[in-house]
């Protein structure tokens, strides 16, 4: 299977994040890329499809903020990575904000997603990797893997969060729609709910979003991913959330995956996008499912049985030493 990535994705390297009331080393490290490339081969460089496909999924003002935030942070006399510390708790007003502190809060959902010197270039490169993989699938490949870093599924149209800045799966899906793949299905198998992806497509009945994830009653992102969230307007019924309890093993995971894939089958997509996170692994340091390497091969086999052209977009997975092998096991299951 063809693997696509961009060298700039390694340039995103924040030093720390705020987690559970204290500072900790940033978990979404550049070494994640090397782990996967060592296991899956060097891959192919992403092509540059420009900014327009990104703007089809993201608010232009938010994209402009991402491009310039680090420069503004440094210009304000700040050291280290740019990070929010004040957040609006009511519906966000469209204000003309001046201070970088206010802008970060307005465009963030947490204090675990700092902007470092290389963040924009890395996020842009990750989106281009997803677009390159999408192009490969739409031009004849049965499946392709976009090794995206930073991940994307927590990024909404106008906000960042959960280590995510641009929503790579959404960017690829919107671009596919523009090229005639009108019906798209996105299945998110990361440990955490893909709240940003859900938000972007919540009222779009042509894009099915199905997510299997840790119950948000106990896990990030808390405010999204509950089973009663089913879409709105034209998208009502096109969102499927399957929250599972901490400690879930393959025996409990597989029936949820089958339900999600049955929903995909009924949707009849021209393109399937898999938001693949390996943080469901039993050894992941920040997650609480209990899947093992062989389970990823079985998972991929179930997905491949749909027979739908498939783009796999990398999301989470923080057991760095095991990450490459887990990804390779998943890709092997796609045949």
C-alpha positions in Angstrom: 0.0 0.0 0.0 1.2 3.5 -0.8 2.1 5.7 2.2 2.2 9.5 1.9 3.8 12.0 4.3 5.5 15.4 4.2 8.9 16.1 5.9 7.5 19.3 7.4 5.3 17.2 9.7 8.3 16.6 11.8 8.8 20.3 12.5 5.9 20.5 15.0 7.6 20.1 18.4 5.9 21.8 21.3 7.7 21.1 24.6 4.8 20.7 27.1 1.1 20.6 27.6 -1.2 21.3 30.5 -2.9 18.0 31.5 -4.9 17.2 34.6 -3.8 20.4 36.4 -0.1 20.1 35.8 2.6 20.4 33.1 3.7 17.3 31.3 5.9 16.6 28.3 4.0 16.9 25.0 2.8 13.5 24.1 2.3 14.0 20.3 6.0 13.9 19.5 7.9 13.8 16.1 9.2 10.4 16.9 5.7 9.1 16.1 6.5 9.7 12.4 9.7 7.8 12.6 8.2 4.8 14.3 5.6 4.4 11.5 8.1 5.0 8.7 10.6 2.5 10.2 7.9 -0.1 10.2 6.1 0.7 6.9 8.9 2.0 4.7 9.9 5.6 3.7 6.7 6.2 1.7 6.2 8.9 -0.9 6.3 12.7 -0.5 2.9 14.5 -0.4 2.0 16.7 -3.3 1.0 20.3 -2.6 -2.6 20.9 -3.5 -2.6 24.5 -2.2 -4.7 26.2 0.4 -8.1 26.1 -1.3 -8.9 22.5 -0.2 -8.2 23.5 3.4 -10.5 26.5 3.1 -13.3 24.2 1.9 -13.3 22.6 5.4 -12.0 25.4 7.6 -13.0 29.0 8.3 -10.6 31.4 6.5 -10.1 33.6 9.6 -9.2 30.5 11.6 -6.7 29.4 9.0 -5.2 32.9 8.9 -4.9 32.7 12.7 -3.0 29.4 12.6 -0.6 30.7 10.0 0.3 33.8 12.0 -0.2 32.8 15.7 3.3 31.9 16.6 4.7 35.1 15.0 2.2 37.2 16.9 3.0 35.4 20.1 6.7 36.1 19.8 6.0 39.7 18.7 4.1 40.2 22.0 7.3 39.4 23.8 6.3 35.9 24.8 8.7 32.9 25.1 8.0 29.3 24.4 5.0 27.9 22.6 1.8 29.9 22.1 -1.0 28.5 24.4 -4.4 29.8 25.5 -5.3 30.5 29.1 -8.7 32.1 28.8 -11.6 30.5 27.0 -15.2 31.7 26.3 -17.8 29.5 27.9 -20.8 30.8 26.0 -21.5 30.8 22.3 -18.5 32.5 20.7 -19.1 36.0 19.4 -17.5 37.1 16.2 -15.3 39.7 17.7 -12.4 41.6 16.2 -9.8 40.4 18.7 -6.5 42.1 18.9 -4.4 40.3 21.6 -2.9 37.0 20.6 -4.0 35.7 24.1 -7.7 36.3 23.2 -7.3 34.8 19.7 -5.8 31.6 21.0 -8.7 31.2 23.5 -11.3 31.9 20.9 -9.9 29.3 18.5 -9.0 26.6 21.1 -10.9 24.0 23.1 -8.1 23.1 25.5 -4.6 24.0 26.8 -3.1 20.8 25.4 -2.7 22.1 21.9 0.2 24.7 21.8 1.4 26.4 18.7 5.1 26.1 18.2 7.5 27.5 15.5 6.8 24.6 13.1 3.2 24.0 13.8 1.6 25.6 10.7 4.0 24.0 8.3 3.5 20.6 9.9 -0.3 20.9 9.9 -0.3 22.1 6.3 1.9 19.2 5.3 -0.4 16.7 7.1 -3.4 18.1 5.2 -1.5 17.7 1.9 -0.6 14.1 2.8 -4.3 13.4 3.2 -5.1 15.1 -0.1 -2.4 13.1 -1.8 -3.7 9.9 -0.5 -7.3 10.9 -1.5 -6.0 11.6 -5.0 -4.4 8.2 -5.2 -7.6 6.5 -4.2 -9.8 8.5 -6.6 -7.4 7.8 -9.5 -7.4 4.0 -9.1 -5.7 2.8 -5.9 -7.9 0.6 -3.8 -6.5 2.1 -0.6 -3.9 4.5 0.5 -2.4 5.6 3.9 -1.8 9.2 4.7 0.7 9.4 7.6 -0.6 12.6 9.0 1.0 14.4 11.9 -0.2 16.4 13.7 -3.5 14.5 13.8 -6.7 16.2 12.8 -10.0 14.8 14.1 -10.4 17.1 17.1 -10.1 20.2 14.9 -13.3 21.8 13.9 -14.0 24.3 11.2 -12.7 27.2 13.4 -11.0 25.6 16.4 -8.1 23.5 17.4 -7.8 21.0 20.3 -6.6 17.6 21.3 -3.3 18.0 19.5 -5.2 18.8 16.2 -5.0 22.0 14.1 -6.4 21.1 10.6 -8.9 18.3 10.2 -7.1 16.1 7.7 -10.0 13.7 7.2 -12.5 16.5 6.6 -10.2 18.3 4.2 -9.8 15.1 2.2 -13.5 14.4 2.3 -14.5 17.8 1.1 -12.0 17.6 -1.7 -13.3 14.2 -2.7 -16.8 15.7 -2.8 -15.6 18.5 -5.1 -14.2 15.9 -7.5 -17.5 14.0 -7.8 -17.4 11.5 -4.9 -20.6 13.0 -3.5 -21.3 10.3 -0.9 -18.5 9.8 1.6 -18.3 7.8 4.8 -15.8 8.6 7.6 -15.3 6.0 10.3 -13.3 7.1 13.3 -11.6 4.3 15.2 -9.4 6.5 17.4 -9.7 6.0 21.2 -11.1 9.6 21.5 -14.2 10.9 19.7 -13.6 12.9 16.5 -15.5 15.9 17.7 -14.1 18.2 15.0 -15.1 15.9 12.2 -18.5 15.4 13.6 -19.0 19.2 13.9 -17.9 19.9 10.3 -20.4 17.3 8.8 -23.2 17.4 11.4 -25.7 18.8 8.9 -24.4 17.2 5.8 -26.4 14.1 4.8 -24.0 13.2 2.1 -21.2 12.5 4.5 -21.7 9.8 7.1 -19.7 10.1 10.3 -19.4 7.0 12.5 -17.2 6.9 15.6 -16.2 4.2 18.0 -14.6 5.7 21.0 -14.3 5.9 24.8 -17.4 7.1 26.5 -17.2 10.9 26.8 -18.8 10.6 30.2 -15.3 9.5 31.3 -12.9 10.6 28.6 -11.8 13.5 26.5 -13.4 15.4 24.7 -16.3 15.0 27.2 -18.7 17.4 25.5 -19.1 15.5 22.2 -19.6 11.9 21.2 -22.6 10.8 23.2 -24.9 8.3 21.6 -27.8 10.7 21.2 -25.9 13.0 18.8 -27.2 11.9 15.4 -26.8 14.9 13.1 -29.1 17.8 12.4 -31.1 19.2 9.5 -30.1 17.5 6.2 -27.6 15.5 8.2 -30.0 14.0 10.8 -29.3 10.3 11.0 -25.9 10.6 9.3 -23.9 10.7 12.6 -23.5 7.5 14.6 -21.7 7.5 17.9 -20.8 4.2 19.6 -19.2 5.0 23.0 -17.6 2.1 24.8 -16.3 1.8 28.4 -12.8 2.0 29.5 -11.1 -1.4 29.5 -12.9 -2.5 26.3 -11.2 -5.5 24.6 -11.6 -6.8 21.0 -14.5 -8.9 22.0 -16.4 -5.8 23.0 -15.0 -3.6 20.2 -15.7 -5.9 17.2 -19.6 -5.8 17.5 -19.5 -1.9 17.6 -17.3 -1.9 14.5 -19.7 -4.3 12.7 -22.5 -1.9 13.5 -20.6 1.0 12.2 -19.6 -0.8 9.0 -23.2 -2.0 8.4 -24.2 1.7 8.6 -21.5 2.5 6.1 -22.7 -0.2 3.8 -26.3 1.2 3.9 -24.9 4.7 3.1 -23.4 3.5 -0.1 -20.3 5.7 -0.2 -18.1 6.4 -3.2 -15.1 6.9 -0.7 -14.4 5.6 2.8 -12.1 7.6 5.0 -10.8 5.8 8.1 -9.6 8.1 10.9 -7.2 5.5 12.4 -5.8 6.0 15.9 -3.6 3.4 17.5 -4.3 4.8 20.9 -6.8 2.0 21.4 -3.7 -0.2 22.1 -3.4 -1.8 25.5 -0.1 -0.2 26.1 -1.0 3.4 25.2 0.0 5.7 28.0 -3.0 8.1 27.8 -5.8 5.8 26.8 -7.8 2.9 28.4 -8.8 0.4 25.8 -7.2 -3.1 25.6 -6.7 -3.9 21.9 -3.6 -5.8 20.8 -1.6 -5.9 17.6 -3.4 -8.8 16.0 -6.7 -7.0 16.6 -5.7 -4.3 14.2 -5.3 -6.8 11.4 -8.7 -8.2 12.2 -10.2 -4.6 12.3 -8.7 -3.8 8.9 -10.0 -7.0 7.4 -13.5 -6.1 8.4 -13.1 -2.7 6.8 -11.6 -4.2 3.6 -14.6 -6.5 3.3 -16.8 -3.5 2.4 -15.0 -3.3 -0.9 -15.1 0.5 -0.9 -12.1 2.7 -2.1 -10.5 3.6 1.2 -8.2 6.4 2.5 -6.7 5.8 5.9 -5.7 9.0 7.8 -3.5 8.7 10.8 -4.8 10.1 14.1 -3.6 9.3 17.6 -1.4 6.6 19.1 1.2 7.5 21.8 2.9 4.3 22.7 5.7 5.4 20.3 7.8 2.2 20.4 4.8 0.1 19.4 3.2 2.5 17.1 4.9 1.5 13.9 4.2 -2.2 14.4 0.5 -1.5 15.2 0.1 0.6 12.1 1.8 -2.0 9.9 -0.5 -4.7 11.4 -3.5 -2.6 10.4 -2.3 -1.9 6.9 -1.5 -5.6 6.4 -5.2 -6.4 7.2 -6.3 -4.3 4.3 -4.7 -6.8 1.9 
